[in-house]
Amino acid sequence: MTDAQIKLKRTDSILQELIPEALSQLNDNRLHELDVIEVRCSKGRDDAKVYIDPSYFSEQEKSILLKQLKKARPIIEDYCMKDQGWFRSPKLKFEFDEHLKKAQTIDELFKKISKENKDES
């Protein structure tokens, strides 16, 4: 791993800890409940995608939460910047992580195929 990759991973890790802290400081109680699964910064650390656990929310709730997060983004970025003493913070983009849902669907398909193969045998 190169020094740049290590710095990038460190920034990801720091943001993954700081963002929930920043969310807990906000006045909107709905945002306090969000679980940050992962944070991935771009190569230059100018942008970062924040993946949130979608498990407990309907599509309508997700839409509302994303709007609230978009409004709160400058406050969260400022919190991270001040906490770490950074000159600037990566621009955060919030998304619900659908990878887990897709993985579960794929697992279910494999189980179904396996069951069908056993039934045919």
Stockholm file with secondary structure:
# STOCKHOLM 1.0

chainA/1-121         MTDAQIKLKRTDSILQELIPEALSQLNDNRLHELDVIEVRCSKGRDDAKVYIDPSYFSEQEKSILLKQLKKARPIIEDYCMKDQGWFRSPKLKFEFDEHLKKAQTIDELFKKISKENKDES
#=GR chainA/1-121 SS CCHHHHHHHHHHHHHHHHHHHHHHHSSCHHHHTCCEEEEEECTTSSEEEEEECCTTCCHHHHHHHHHHHHHHHHHHHHHHHHHHTCSSCCEEEEEECCHHHHHHHHHHHHHHHHHHHHHHC
#=GC SS_cons         CCHHHHHHHHHHHHHHHHHHHHHHHSSCHHHHTCCEEEEEECTTSSEEEEEECCTTCCHHHHHHHHHHHHHHHHHHHHHHHHHHTCSSCCEEEEEECCHHHHHHHHHHHHHHHHHHHHHHC
//
